[in-house]
Amino acid sequence: MTQSEPRALQLNEKGQLKHFLSLEGLDKTILTEILDLAESFLNMGEQSVKKVPLLRGKTVVNLFFENSTRTRTTFELAAKRLSADVINLNIETSATSKGESLLDTLQNLEAMQSDMFVVRHGDSGAAHFIAEHCTPNVAIINAGDGRHAHPTQAMLDMLTIRRHKGGFEGLKVAIVGDILHSRVARSQIHALTTLGVEEIRLVGPKTLVPNYFSETGAVICHELQAGLQDVDVIVMLRLQKERMHGALLPSESEFYRLYGLTMESMSWAKPDVVVMHPGPINRGVEISSEVADGEHSVILNQVTNGIAVRMAVMSMAMSGQVQSQESERSMASDTMVGEKV
Ligand code: NCD
């Protein structure tokens, strides 16, 4: 199967977002629009009435084929704050595990007149595949596919960086740990590059940070001190053992000794460094409790920002679908007028 180019699939004829599958091909204008809109939703979370009617009457299905707590819950909250009706599909008990194909499941959900699917799947390319095969006017949002992409996570990380650092220009960002298996790192590299940071460093052992990642334009560091020297932002990643085949590490304690973020290793970074982690965190494996709970950590702010970013992406994609429908309708009526004349 040949997959269509991400940009073409994600944008409507006016260049507006209609699906959100990956950050590849999305330019700085769209990424900034997402951040600006998310920023406006952030204030809403503090008000007593936390709802806007942007998705009223729409049905959002959370289609999670892989475990998740944070991502699924924040997508659900985001949809509810946009006034949508939300269904969480428990894939363990769904028909898919009874042998129904992904497309059959999808067609059944479409027959229930769903307007948006939020998809998490263990296979890279799953959300893209669904976007290519679903009926027109249904928006697909990628909530993580294999090790390929996790675009809403990367955008909530960008919002967190922008709010703490005021922008992206001149920033040095280190992403540390299991880059090889990380969809978060891949999406972050796209976002940070598009938004124009000065330097991205990928830090970890050779087995988890292969040299071919330098093709992304990032600097590869196999030594933690060099990787953290003078950085403004540190992103720590978990060892994603469920995606590892074979022994890529001597042991967790050896990994912590060489690459763990502790008060000591954090001191190599700038004094006002911020520490991020997409979660789930493993204390004493990639990060010490002192750092995770310390004053440089913005890990819980990331979770809060996730709701606002997901609201922004969902409302933009729904509006892009509606605009697309309208322009199709007006093209059809132009043709009919033309035929009469
Ligand atoms: C990440 C994911 O699922 O890719 N977590 C998340 O979305 N909060 C990172 C991870 O699992 O390590």
py3Dmol code that shows the C-alpha trace and the ligand (Angstrom):
import py3Dmol

protein = """\
ATOM      1  CA  MET A   1       0.000   0.000   0.000  1.00  0.00           C
ATOM      2  CA  THR A   2       1.402   3.412  -0.858  1.00  0.00           C
ATOM      3  CA  GLN A   3       0.612   6.024   1.736  1.00  0.00           C
ATOM      4  CA  SER A   4      -0.257   9.553   0.693  1.00  0.00           C
ATOM      5  CA  GLU A   5       2.039  12.329   1.789  1.00  0.00           C
ATOM      6  CA  PRO A   6       1.211  13.448   5.375  1.00  0.00           C
ATOM      7  CA  ARG A   7       0.747  17.118   4.482  1.00  0.00           C
ATOM      8  CA  ALA A   8      -1.734  16.383   1.671  1.00  0.00           C
ATOM      9  CA  LEU A   9      -3.773  14.058   3.855  1.00  0.00           C
ATOM     10  CA  GLN A  10      -3.870  16.359   6.879  1.00  0.00           C
ATOM     11  CA  LEU A  11      -4.864  19.644   5.269  1.00  0.00           C
ATOM     12  CA  ASN A  12      -7.984  20.681   3.373  1.00  0.00           C
ATOM     13  CA  GLU A  13      -8.003  22.672   0.113  1.00  0.00           C
ATOM     14  CA  LYS A  14      -7.619  25.920   2.085  1.00  0.00           C
ATOM     15  CA  GLY A  15      -4.546  24.616   3.934  1.00  0.00           C
ATOM     16  CA  GLN A  16      -6.430  24.147   7.218  1.00  0.00           C
ATOM     17  CA  LEU A  17      -5.963  21.130   9.458  1.00  0.00           C
ATOM     18  CA  LYS A  18      -8.577  18.385   8.941  1.00  0.00           C
ATOM     19  CA  HIS A  19      -6.713  15.419  10.461  1.00  0.00           C
ATOM     20  CA  PHE A  20      -3.773  15.521  12.891  1.00  0.00           C
ATOM     21  CA  LEU A  21      -1.514  12.580  12.138  1.00  0.00           C
ATOM     22  CA  SER A  22       2.077  13.751  12.332  1.00  0.00           C
ATOM     23  CA  LEU A  23       4.061  16.977  12.402  1.00  0.00           C
ATOM     24  CA  GLU A  24       5.821  16.151   9.151  1.00  0.00           C
ATOM     25  CA  GLY A  25       4.897  18.711   6.521  1.00  0.00           C
ATOM     26  CA  LEU A  26       3.140  21.096   8.915  1.00  0.00           C
ATOM     27  CA  ASP A  27       4.691  24.556   8.882  1.00  0.00           C
ATOM     28  CA  LYS A  28       5.462  27.061  11.606  1.00  0.00           C
ATOM     29  CA  THR A  29       2.223  28.984  10.970  1.00  0.00           C
ATOM     30  CA  ILE A  30       0.016  25.979  11.758  1.00  0.00           C
ATOM     31  CA  LEU A  31       2.090  24.938  14.778  1.00  0.00           C
ATOM     32  CA  THR A  32       1.923  28.495  16.134  1.00  0.00           C
ATOM     33  CA  GLU A  33      -1.834  28.615  15.505  1.00  0.00           C
ATOM     34  CA  ILE A  34      -2.225  25.434  17.611  1.00  0.00           C
ATOM     35  CA  LEU A  35      -0.114  26.935  20.428  1.00  0.00           C
ATOM     36  CA  ASP A  36      -1.985  30.265  20.375  1.00  0.00           C
ATOM     37  CA  LEU A  37      -5.395  28.608  20.443  1.00  0.00           C
ATOM     38  CA  ALA A  38      -4.267  26.241  23.234  1.00  0.00           C
ATOM     39  CA  GLU A  39      -3.066  29.224  25.216  1.00  0.00           C
ATOM     40  CA  SER A  40      -6.559  30.735  25.021  1.00  0.00           C
ATOM     41  CA  PHE A  41      -8.083  27.464  26.281  1.00  0.00           C
ATOM     42  CA  LEU A  42      -5.631  27.258  29.197  1.00  0.00           C
ATOM     43  CA  ASN A  43      -7.279  30.129  31.026  1.00  0.00           C
ATOM     44  CA  MET A  44     -10.618  28.399  30.651  1.00  0.00           C
ATOM     45  CA  GLY A  45      -9.501  25.509  32.896  1.00  0.00           C
ATOM     46  CA  GLU A  46      -9.379  27.920  35.807  1.00  0.00           C
ATOM     47  CA  GLN A  47     -12.947  29.158  35.383  1.00  0.00           C
ATOM     48  CA  SER A  48     -15.896  27.604  37.218  1.00  0.00           C
ATOM     49  CA  VAL A  49     -17.643  26.700  33.934  1.00  0.00           C
ATOM     50  CA  LYS A  50     -15.022  24.848  31.917  1.00  0.00           C
ATOM     51  CA  LYS A  51     -16.955  24.415  28.666  1.00  0.00           C
ATOM     52  CA  VAL A  52     -17.156  25.960  25.190  1.00  0.00           C
ATOM     53  CA  PRO A  53     -19.662  24.783  22.573  1.00  0.00           C
ATOM     54  CA  LEU A  54     -17.175  24.280  19.696  1.00  0.00           C
ATOM     55  CA  LEU A  55     -17.894  20.535  19.324  1.00  0.00           C
ATOM     56  CA  ARG A  56     -21.508  20.564  20.507  1.00  0.00           C
ATOM     57  CA  GLY A  57     -23.513  17.832  18.804  1.00  0.00           C
ATOM     58  CA  LYS A  58     -20.362  16.035  17.651  1.00  0.00           C
ATOM     59  CA  THR A  59     -19.383  12.520  18.696  1.00  0.00           C
ATOM     60  CA  VAL A  60     -15.758  11.753  19.501  1.00  0.00           C
ATOM     61  CA  VAL A  61     -14.586   8.153  19.821  1.00  0.00           C
ATOM     62  CA  ASN A  62     -11.414   7.429  21.780  1.00  0.00           C
ATOM     63  CA  LEU A  63     -10.089   4.375  19.979  1.00  0.00           C
ATOM     64  CA  PHE A  64      -7.194   3.092  22.105  1.00  0.00           C
ATOM     65  CA  PHE A  65      -5.595  -0.161  21.008  1.00  0.00           C
ATOM     66  CA  GLU A  66      -2.749   0.401  23.512  1.00  0.00           C
ATOM     67  CA  ASN A  67      -2.780   1.249  27.208  1.00  0.00           C
ATOM     68  CA  SER A  68      -2.834   4.846  28.279  1.00  0.00           C
ATOM     69  CA  THR A  69      -3.874   6.873  31.302  1.00  0.00           C
ATOM     70  CA  ARG A  70      -2.723  10.459  30.788  1.00  0.00           C
ATOM     71  CA  THR A  71      -3.278  10.678  27.058  1.00  0.00           C
ATOM     72  CA  ARG A  72      -6.709   9.042  27.018  1.00  0.00           C
ATOM     73  CA  THR A  73      -7.977  10.980  30.021  1.00  0.00           C
ATOM     74  CA  THR A  74      -6.782  14.339  28.736  1.00  0.00           C
ATOM     75  CA  PHE A  75      -8.300  13.659  25.299  1.00  0.00           C
ATOM     76  CA  GLU A  76     -11.584  12.784  27.013  1.00  0.00           C
ATOM     77  CA  LEU A  77     -11.489  15.925  29.146  1.00  0.00           C
ATOM     78  CA  ALA A  78     -10.590  18.041  26.126  1.00  0.00           C
ATOM     79  CA  ALA A  79     -13.531  16.677  24.111  1.00  0.00           C
ATOM     80  CA  LYS A  80     -15.908  17.214  27.048  1.00  0.00           C
ATOM     81  CA  ARG A  81     -14.694  20.788  27.545  1.00  0.00           C
ATOM     82  CA  LEU A  82     -15.509  21.356  23.864  1.00  0.00           C
ATOM     83  CA  SER A  83     -19.043  19.989  24.617  1.00  0.00           C
ATOM     84  CA  ALA A  84     -18.694  16.843  22.464  1.00  0.00           C
ATOM     85  CA  ASP A  85     -20.230  13.472  23.333  1.00  0.00           C
ATOM     86  CA  VAL A  86     -17.371  11.057  24.041  1.00  0.00           C
ATOM     87  CA  ILE A  87     -17.167   7.292  23.797  1.00  0.00           C
ATOM     88  CA  ASN A  88     -14.160   5.381  25.116  1.00  0.00           C
ATOM     89  CA  LEU A  89     -13.714   2.140  23.291  1.00  0.00           C
ATOM     90  CA  ASN A  90     -12.257  -0.640  25.398  1.00  0.00           C
ATOM     91  CA  ILE A  91     -10.275  -2.500  22.800  1.00  0.00           C
ATOM     92  CA  GLU A  92      -9.573  -5.515  25.044  1.00  0.00           C
ATOM     93  CA  THR A  93     -13.277  -6.366  24.923  1.00  0.00           C
ATOM     94  CA  SER A  94     -14.016  -4.984  21.466  1.00  0.00           C
ATOM     95  CA  ALA A  95     -14.787  -6.953  18.344  1.00  0.00           C
ATOM     96  CA  THR A  96     -11.239  -6.408  17.058  1.00  0.00           C
ATOM     97  CA  SER A  97      -9.977  -8.994  19.528  1.00  0.00           C
ATOM     98  CA  LYS A  98     -12.689 -11.335  18.203  1.00  0.00           C
ATOM     99  CA  GLY A  99     -11.103 -11.241  14.755  1.00  0.00           C
ATOM    100  CA  GLU A 100     -12.785  -8.208  13.210  1.00  0.00           C
ATOM    101  CA  SER A 101     -10.379  -6.209  11.069  1.00  0.00           C
ATOM    102  CA  LEU A 102      -9.442  -2.630  11.869  1.00  0.00           C
ATOM    103  CA  LEU A 103     -11.428  -1.430   8.854  1.00  0.00           C
ATOM    104  CA  ASP A 104     -14.535  -3.393   9.850  1.00  0.00           C
ATOM    105  CA  THR A 105     -14.403  -1.866  13.336  1.00  0.00           C
ATOM    106  CA  LEU A 106     -13.987   1.546  11.763  1.00  0.00           C
ATOM    107  CA  GLN A 107     -16.921   1.114   9.367  1.00  0.00           C
ATOM    108  CA  ASN A 108     -19.185   0.089  12.238  1.00  0.00           C
ATOM    109  CA  LEU A 109     -18.182   3.128  14.254  1.00  0.00           C
ATOM    110  CA  GLU A 110     -18.744   5.342  11.226  1.00  0.00           C
ATOM    111  CA  ALA A 111     -22.195   3.822  10.801  1.00  0.00           C
ATOM    112  CA  MET A 112     -22.916   5.167  14.295  1.00  0.00           C
ATOM    113  CA  GLN A 113     -22.239   8.636  12.890  1.00  0.00           C
ATOM    114  CA  SER A 114     -19.044   9.431  14.737  1.00  0.00           C
ATOM    115  CA  ASP A 115     -17.359  12.701  13.793  1.00  0.00           C
ATOM    116  CA  MET A 116     -13.869  12.161  15.154  1.00  0.00           C
ATOM    117  CA  PHE A 117     -11.621   9.262  16.079  1.00  0.00           C
ATOM    118  CA  VAL A 118      -8.738   9.685  18.475  1.00  0.00           C
ATOM    119  CA  VAL A 119      -6.525   6.707  17.681  1.00  0.00           C
ATOM    120  CA  ARG A 120      -3.700   5.085  19.629  1.00  0.00           C
ATOM    121  CA  HIS A 121      -2.215   1.975  18.076  1.00  0.00           C
ATOM    122  CA  GLY A 122       0.916  -0.135  18.474  1.00  0.00           C
ATOM    123  CA  ASP A 123       1.611  -0.137  14.726  1.00  0.00           C
ATOM    124  CA  SER A 124       3.378   2.791  13.104  1.00  0.00           C
ATOM    125  CA  GLY A 125       1.143   4.273  10.416  1.00  0.00           C
ATOM    126  CA  ALA A 126      -2.181   3.071  11.929  1.00  0.00           C
ATOM    127  CA  ALA A 127      -3.751   6.549  12.240  1.00  0.00           C
ATOM    128  CA  HIS A 128      -2.582   7.434   8.726  1.00  0.00           C
ATOM    129  CA  PHE A 129      -4.135   4.213   7.387  1.00  0.00           C
ATOM    130  CA  ILE A 130      -7.447   4.983   9.099  1.00  0.00           C
ATOM    131  CA  ALA A 131      -7.433   8.569   7.754  1.00  0.00           C
ATOM    132  CA  GLU A 132      -6.960   7.223   4.230  1.00  0.00           C
ATOM    133  CA  HIS A 133      -9.832   4.764   4.553  1.00  0.00           C
ATOM    134  CA  CYS A 134     -12.448   6.528   6.654  1.00  0.00           C
ATOM    135  CA  THR A 135     -15.426   8.274   5.106  1.00  0.00           C
ATOM    136  CA  PRO A 136     -14.941  11.961   4.284  1.00  0.00           C
ATOM    137  CA  ASN A 137     -15.791  14.447   7.069  1.00  0.00           C
ATOM    138  CA  VAL A 138     -14.528  12.213   9.893  1.00  0.00           C
ATOM    139  CA  ALA A 139     -11.460  13.730  11.563  1.00  0.00           C
ATOM    140  CA  ILE A 140      -8.646  11.438  12.726  1.00  0.00           C
ATOM    141  CA  ILE A 141      -6.327  12.491  15.540  1.00  0.00           C
ATOM    142  CA  ASN A 142      -3.192  10.443  16.179  1.00  0.00           C
ATOM    143  CA  ALA A 143      -2.711   9.757  19.890  1.00  0.00           C
ATOM    144  CA  GLY A 144       0.472   7.740  19.270  1.00  0.00           C
ATOM    145  CA  ASP A 145       1.293   5.134  16.599  1.00  0.00           C
ATOM    146  CA  GLY A 146       4.063   2.601  17.236  1.00  0.00           C
ATOM    147  CA  ARG A 147       7.377   4.394  17.419  1.00  0.00           C
ATOM    148  CA  HIS A 148       6.392   6.754  14.601  1.00  0.00           C
ATOM    149  CA  ALA A 149       4.614   9.831  15.969  1.00  0.00           C
ATOM    150  CA  HIS A 150       2.837  11.344  18.948  1.00  0.00           C
ATOM    151  CA  PRO A 151       2.043  14.806  17.630  1.00  0.00           C
ATOM    152  CA  THR A 152      -0.253  16.081  20.420  1.00  0.00           C
ATOM    153  CA  GLN A 153       2.370  15.111  23.021  1.00  0.00           C
ATOM    154  CA  ALA A 154       5.031  17.046  21.092  1.00  0.00           C
ATOM    155  CA  MET A 155       2.733  20.074  20.822  1.00  0.00           C
ATOM    156  CA  LEU A 156       1.935  20.070  24.540  1.00  0.00           C
ATOM    157  CA  ASP A 157       5.680  19.921  25.134  1.00  0.00           C
ATOM    158  CA  MET A 158       6.117  22.927  22.808  1.00  0.00           C
ATOM    159  CA  LEU A 159       3.435  24.842  24.704  1.00  0.00           C
ATOM    160  CA  THR A 160       5.203  24.027  27.980  1.00  0.00           C
ATOM    161  CA  ILE A 161       8.551  25.226  26.580  1.00  0.00           C
ATOM    162  CA  ARG A 162       7.013  28.416  25.173  1.00  0.00           C
ATOM    163  CA  ARG A 163       5.306  29.234  28.466  1.00  0.00           C
ATOM    164  CA  HIS A 164       8.478  28.708  30.489  1.00  0.00           C
ATOM    165  CA  LYS A 165      11.048  30.103  28.063  1.00  0.00           C
ATOM    166  CA  GLY A 166       9.017  32.727  26.218  1.00  0.00           C
ATOM    167  CA  GLY A 167       9.793  31.292  22.749  1.00  0.00           C
ATOM    168  CA  PHE A 168      12.082  28.927  20.856  1.00  0.00           C
ATOM    169  CA  GLU A 169      14.826  31.081  19.377  1.00  0.00           C
ATOM    170  CA  GLY A 170      18.298  30.442  20.777  1.00  0.00           C
ATOM    171  CA  LEU A 171      17.206  27.447  22.882  1.00  0.00           C
ATOM    172  CA  LYS A 172      19.310  24.318  23.340  1.00  0.00           C
ATOM    173  CA  VAL A 173      17.187  21.246  24.053  1.00  0.00           C
ATOM    174  CA  ALA A 174      18.476  17.828  25.167  1.00  0.00           C
ATOM    175  CA  ILE A 175      16.292  14.740  24.705  1.00  0.00           C
ATOM    176  CA  VAL A 176      17.747  11.963  26.866  1.00  0.00           C
ATOM    177  CA  GLY A 177      17.267   8.209  26.992  1.00  0.00           C
ATOM    178  CA  ASP A 178      15.511   5.725  24.741  1.00  0.00           C
ATOM    179  CA  ILE A 179      15.265   7.769  21.532  1.00  0.00           C
ATOM    180  CA  LEU A 180      15.209   4.678  19.310  1.00  0.00           C
ATOM    181  CA  HIS A 181      11.785   3.474  20.463  1.00  0.00           C
ATOM    182  CA  SER A 182      10.269   6.891  21.106  1.00  0.00           C
ATOM    183  CA  ARG A 183       7.442   8.329  19.014  1.00  0.00           C
ATOM    184  CA  VAL A 184       7.550  11.329  21.360  1.00  0.00           C
ATOM    185  CA  ALA A 185      11.183  12.108  20.471  1.00  0.00           C
ATOM    186  CA  ARG A 186      10.500  11.791  16.739  1.00  0.00           C
ATOM    187  CA  SER A 187       7.586  14.247  16.910  1.00  0.00           C
ATOM    188  CA  GLN A 188       9.514  16.594  19.207  1.00  0.00           C
ATOM    189  CA  ILE A 189      12.421  16.722  16.742  1.00  0.00           C
ATOM    190  CA  HIS A 190       9.990  17.828  13.969  1.00  0.00           C
ATOM    191  CA  ALA A 191       8.325  20.420  16.189  1.00  0.00           C
ATOM    192  CA  LEU A 192      11.533  21.888  17.648  1.00  0.00           C
ATOM    193  CA  THR A 193      13.108  22.100  14.182  1.00  0.00           C
ATOM    194  CA  THR A 194      10.052  23.799  12.630  1.00  0.00           C
ATOM    195  CA  LEU A 195       9.733  26.241  15.524  1.00  0.00           C
ATOM    196  CA  GLY A 196      13.408  27.161  15.168  1.00  0.00           C
ATOM    197  CA  VAL A 197      15.361  26.160  18.295  1.00  0.00           C
ATOM    198  CA  GLU A 198      19.130  26.630  18.080  1.00  0.00           C
ATOM    199  CA  GLU A 199      20.196  23.075  18.860  1.00  0.00           C
ATOM    200  CA  ILE A 200      18.659  19.670  19.551  1.00  0.00           C
ATOM    201  CA  ARG A 201      20.842  17.079  21.295  1.00  0.00           C
ATOM    202  CA  LEU A 202      19.915  13.411  21.442  1.00  0.00           C
ATOM    203  CA  VAL A 203      21.622  11.818  24.409  1.00  0.00           C
ATOM    204  CA  GLY A 204      21.955   8.135  25.310  1.00  0.00           C
ATOM    205  CA  PRO A 205      23.900   4.934  24.670  1.00  0.00           C
ATOM    206  CA  LYS A 206      24.705   3.915  21.075  1.00  0.00           C
ATOM    207  CA  THR A 207      22.132   1.112  21.248  1.00  0.00           C
ATOM    208  CA  LEU A 208      19.312   3.598  22.025  1.00  0.00           C
ATOM    209  CA  VAL A 209      20.593   6.626  20.080  1.00  0.00           C
ATOM    210  CA  PRO A 210      21.907   5.255  16.788  1.00  0.00           C
ATOM    211  CA  ASN A 211      24.071   7.611  14.737  1.00  0.00           C
ATOM    212  CA  TYR A 212      21.593   7.709  11.850  1.00  0.00           C
ATOM    213  CA  PHE A 213      19.481  10.096  13.953  1.00  0.00           C
ATOM    214  CA  SER A 214      22.005  12.794  12.964  1.00  0.00           C
ATOM    215  CA  GLU A 215      20.122  12.889   9.617  1.00  0.00           C
ATOM    216  CA  THR A 216      17.433  14.843  11.482  1.00  0.00           C
ATOM    217  CA  GLY A 217      19.916  17.674  12.047  1.00  0.00           C
ATOM    218  CA  ALA A 218      20.200  16.874  15.776  1.00  0.00           C
ATOM    219  CA  VAL A 219      23.546  16.473  17.529  1.00  0.00           C
ATOM    220  CA  ILE A 220      24.161  12.952  18.884  1.00  0.00           C
ATOM    221  CA  CYS A 221      25.826  12.656  22.333  1.00  0.00           C
ATOM    222  CA  HIS A 222      26.678   9.330  23.912  1.00  0.00           C
ATOM    223  CA  GLU A 223      27.920  10.988  27.071  1.00  0.00           C
ATOM    224  CA  LEU A 224      25.521  12.693  29.498  1.00  0.00           C
ATOM    225  CA  GLN A 225      27.733  15.561  30.645  1.00  0.00           C
ATOM    226  CA  ALA A 226      28.454  16.746  27.094  1.00  0.00           C
ATOM    227  CA  GLY A 227      24.786  16.325  26.245  1.00  0.00           C
ATOM    228  CA  LEU A 228      23.484  18.420  29.130  1.00  0.00           C
ATOM    229  CA  GLN A 229      26.135  21.153  29.103  1.00  0.00           C
ATOM    230  CA  ASP A 230      24.392  24.558  29.019  1.00  0.00           C
ATOM    231  CA  VAL A 231      21.018  23.330  27.795  1.00  0.00           C
ATOM    232  CA  ASP A 232      17.799  25.283  28.483  1.00  0.00           C
ATOM    233  CA  VAL A 233      15.450  22.301  28.380  1.00  0.00           C
ATOM    234  CA  ILE A 234      15.919  18.625  29.283  1.00  0.00           C
ATOM    235  CA  VAL A 235      13.378  16.048  28.102  1.00  0.00           C
ATOM    236  CA  MET A 236      13.788  12.692  29.833  1.00  0.00           C
ATOM    237  CA  LEU A 237      12.371   9.539  28.257  1.00  0.00           C
ATOM    238  CA  ARG A 238      11.460   6.196  29.745  1.00  0.00           C
ATOM    239  CA  LEU A 239      13.116   2.943  28.628  1.00  0.00           C
ATOM    240  CA  GLN A 240      10.333   1.576  26.436  1.00  0.00           C
ATOM    241  CA  LYS A 241      10.981  -2.076  27.159  1.00  0.00           C
ATOM    242  CA  GLU A 242       7.775  -3.259  25.531  1.00  0.00           C
ATOM    243  CA  ARG A 243       9.271  -2.170  22.194  1.00  0.00           C
ATOM    244  CA  MET A 244      12.790  -3.562  22.788  1.00  0.00           C
ATOM    245  CA  HIS A 245      13.812  -6.811  21.172  1.00  0.00           C
ATOM    246  CA  GLY A 246      16.918  -8.325  22.726  1.00  0.00           C
ATOM    247  CA  ALA A 247      19.267  -6.842  25.303  1.00  0.00           C
ATOM    248  CA  LEU A 248      20.040  -3.235  24.488  1.00  0.00           C
ATOM    249  CA  LEU A 249      21.237  -2.335  27.993  1.00  0.00           C
ATOM    250  CA  PRO A 250      23.539  -3.931  30.542  1.00  0.00           C
ATOM    251  CA  SER A 251      21.072  -3.150  33.407  1.00  0.00           C
ATOM    252  CA  GLU A 252      18.726  -0.442  34.698  1.00  0.00           C
ATOM    253  CA  SER A 253      21.148   0.514  37.461  1.00  0.00           C
ATOM    254  CA  GLU A 254      23.973   0.895  34.960  1.00  0.00           C
ATOM    255  CA  PHE A 255      21.697   3.047  32.781  1.00  0.00           C
ATOM    256  CA  TYR A 256      20.839   5.234  35.779  1.00  0.00           C
ATOM    257  CA  ARG A 257      24.523   5.590  36.662  1.00  0.00           C
ATOM    258  CA  LEU A 258      25.409   6.721  33.142  1.00  0.00           C
ATOM    259  CA  TYR A 259      22.292   8.573  31.952  1.00  0.00           C
ATOM    260  CA  GLY A 260      20.020   9.171  34.939  1.00  0.00           C
ATOM    261  CA  LEU A 261      19.005  12.760  35.681  1.00  0.00           C
ATOM    262  CA  THR A 262      20.029  13.570  39.243  1.00  0.00           C
ATOM    263  CA  MET A 263      20.665  16.856  41.038  1.00  0.00           C
ATOM    264  CA  GLU A 264      24.317  16.438  40.132  1.00  0.00           C
ATOM    265  CA  SER A 265      23.844  15.802  36.408  1.00  0.00           C
ATOM    266  CA  MET A 266      21.196  18.543  36.184  1.00  0.00           C
ATOM    267  CA  SER A 267      23.784  21.053  37.412  1.00  0.00           C
ATOM    268  CA  TRP A 268      25.619  20.719  34.054  1.00  0.00           C
ATOM    269  CA  ALA A 269      22.670  22.443  32.352  1.00  0.00           C
ATOM    270  CA  LYS A 270      21.797  26.168  32.549  1.00  0.00           C
ATOM    271  CA  PRO A 271      20.774  27.324  36.069  1.00  0.00           C
ATOM    272  CA  ASP A 272      17.199  28.006  34.870  1.00  0.00           C
ATOM    273  CA  VAL A 273      16.827  24.693  33.007  1.00  0.00           C
ATOM    274  CA  VAL A 274      13.359  23.144  32.849  1.00  0.00           C
ATOM    275  CA  VAL A 275      12.942  19.370  33.132  1.00  0.00           C
ATOM    276  CA  MET A 276      10.196  17.623  31.182  1.00  0.00           C
ATOM    277  CA  HIS A 277       9.019  14.015  30.818  1.00  0.00           C
ATOM    278  CA  PRO A 278       6.019  12.714  28.836  1.00  0.00           C
ATOM    279  CA  GLY A 279       5.362  10.102  31.510  1.00  0.00           C
ATOM    280  CA  PRO A 280       5.071   7.520  32.796  1.00  0.00           C
ATOM    281  CA  ILE A 281       8.209   8.274  34.820  1.00  0.00           C
ATOM    282  CA  ASN A 282      10.405   5.597  36.333  1.00  0.00           C
ATOM    283  CA  ARG A 283      12.030   7.011  39.450  1.00  0.00           C
ATOM    284  CA  GLY A 284      15.558   5.748  39.928  1.00  0.00           C
ATOM    285  CA  VAL A 285      15.787   4.479  36.339  1.00  0.00           C
ATOM    286  CA  GLU A 286      15.951   7.633  34.186  1.00  0.00           C
ATOM    287  CA  ILE A 287      15.205  10.331  36.784  1.00  0.00           C
ATOM    288  CA  SER A 288      15.686  10.797  40.533  1.00  0.00           C
ATOM    289  CA  SER A 289      12.700  11.666  42.741  1.00  0.00           C
ATOM    290  CA  GLU A 290      14.484  14.819  43.845  1.00  0.00           C
ATOM    291  CA  VAL A 291      14.583  16.080  40.255  1.00  0.00           C
ATOM    292  CA  ALA A 292      11.116  14.820  39.283  1.00  0.00           C
ATOM    293  CA  ASP A 293       9.521  16.605  42.254  1.00  0.00           C
ATOM    294  CA  GLY A 294      11.979  19.514  42.310  1.00  0.00           C
ATOM    295  CA  GLU A 295      11.604  23.161  41.336  1.00  0.00           C
ATOM    296  CA  HIS A 296      12.951  22.698  37.783  1.00  0.00           C
ATOM    297  CA  SER A 297      10.400  20.023  36.959  1.00  0.00           C
ATOM    298  CA  VAL A 298       7.420  21.034  34.794  1.00  0.00           C
ATOM    299  CA  ILE A 299       6.158  17.468  34.368  1.00  0.00           C
ATOM    300  CA  LEU A 300       2.718  18.148  35.855  1.00  0.00           C
ATOM    301  CA  ASN A 301       2.374  21.408  33.908  1.00  0.00           C
ATOM    302  CA  GLN A 302       2.803  19.284  30.777  1.00  0.00           C
ATOM    303  CA  VAL A 303      -0.264  17.246  31.753  1.00  0.00           C
ATOM    304  CA  THR A 304      -2.393  20.379  32.278  1.00  0.00           C
ATOM    305  CA  ASN A 305      -1.141  21.877  29.007  1.00  0.00           C
ATOM    306  CA  GLY A 306      -2.100  18.626  27.284  1.00  0.00           C
ATOM    307  CA  ILE A 307      -5.811  19.298  27.765  1.00  0.00           C
ATOM    308  CA  ALA A 308      -5.558  22.744  26.158  1.00  0.00           C
ATOM    309  CA  VAL A 309      -3.456  21.512  23.232  1.00  0.00           C
ATOM    310  CA  ARG A 310      -5.860  18.633  22.589  1.00  0.00           C
ATOM    311  CA  MET A 311      -8.798  21.039  22.663  1.00  0.00           C
ATOM    312  CA  ALA A 312      -7.008  23.223  20.108  1.00  0.00           C
ATOM    313  CA  VAL A 313      -6.184  20.354  17.739  1.00  0.00           C
ATOM    314  CA  MET A 314      -9.668  18.800  17.979  1.00  0.00           C
ATOM    315  CA  SER A 315     -11.483  22.071  17.336  1.00  0.00           C
ATOM    316  CA  MET A 316      -9.182  23.006  14.440  1.00  0.00           C
ATOM    317  CA  ALA A 317      -9.579  19.597  12.757  1.00  0.00           C
ATOM    318  CA  MET A 318     -13.379  19.650  13.145  1.00  0.00           C
ATOM    319  CA  SER A 319     -13.578  23.131  11.698  1.00  0.00           C
ATOM    320  CA  GLY A 320     -11.251  22.088   8.821  1.00  0.00           C
ATOM    321  CA  GLN A 321     -13.615  19.192   8.049  1.00  0.00           C
ATOM    322  CA  VAL A 322     -16.675  21.491   8.069  1.00  0.00           C
ATOM    323  CA  GLN A 323     -14.956  24.016   5.762  1.00  0.00           C
ATOM    324  CA  SER A 324     -13.965  21.184   3.450  1.00  0.00           C
ATOM    325  CA  GLN A 325     -17.581  19.995   3.273  1.00  0.00           C
ATOM    326  CA  GLU A 326     -18.801  23.529   2.566  1.00  0.00           C
ATOM    327  CA  SER A 327     -16.376  24.095  -0.273  1.00  0.00           C
ATOM    328  CA  GLU A 328     -17.332  20.708  -1.779  1.00  0.00           C
ATOM    329  CA  ARG A 329     -21.012  21.715  -1.563  1.00  0.00           C
ATOM    330  CA  SER A 330     -20.402  25.081  -3.207  1.00  0.00           C
ATOM    331  CA  MET A 331     -18.351  23.427  -5.974  1.00  0.00           C
ATOM    332  CA  ALA A 332     -21.229  21.005  -6.589  1.00  0.00           C
ATOM    333  CA  SER A 333     -23.781  23.829  -6.779  1.00  0.00           C
ATOM    334  CA  ASP A 334     -21.502  25.818  -9.161  1.00  0.00           C
ATOM    335  CA  THR A 335     -21.415  22.784 -11.428  1.00  0.00           C
ATOM    336  CA  MET A 336     -25.198  22.520 -11.340  1.00  0.00           C
ATOM    337  CA  VAL A 337     -25.624  26.217 -12.217  1.00  0.00           C
ATOM    338  CA  GLY A 338     -23.066  25.799 -14.992  1.00  0.00           C
ATOM    339  CA  GLU A 339     -25.011  22.847 -16.389  1.00  0.00           C
ATOM    340  CA  LYS A 340     -28.289  24.855 -16.463  1.00  0.00           C
ATOM    341  CA  VAL A 341     -26.640  27.769 -18.311  1.00  0.00           C
TER     342      VAL A 341
END
"""
ligand_1 = """\
12
NCD
C 4.378 8.343 25.836
C 3.829 7.407 24.797
O 2.837 6.740 25.010
O 4.424 7.370 23.728
N 3.558 8.574 26.928
C 2.480 9.389 26.867
O 1.865 9.575 25.863
N 2.155 10.024 27.995
C 5.742 7.989 26.247
C 5.994 6.638 26.828
O 5.161 5.747 26.805
O 7.115 6.452 27.331
"""
view = py3Dmol.view(width=600, height=400)
view.addModel(protein, "pdb")
view.setStyle({"model": 0}, {"cartoon": {"style": "trace"}})
view.addModel(ligand_1, "xyz")
view.setStyle({"model": 1}, {"stick": {}})
view.zoomTo()
view.show()
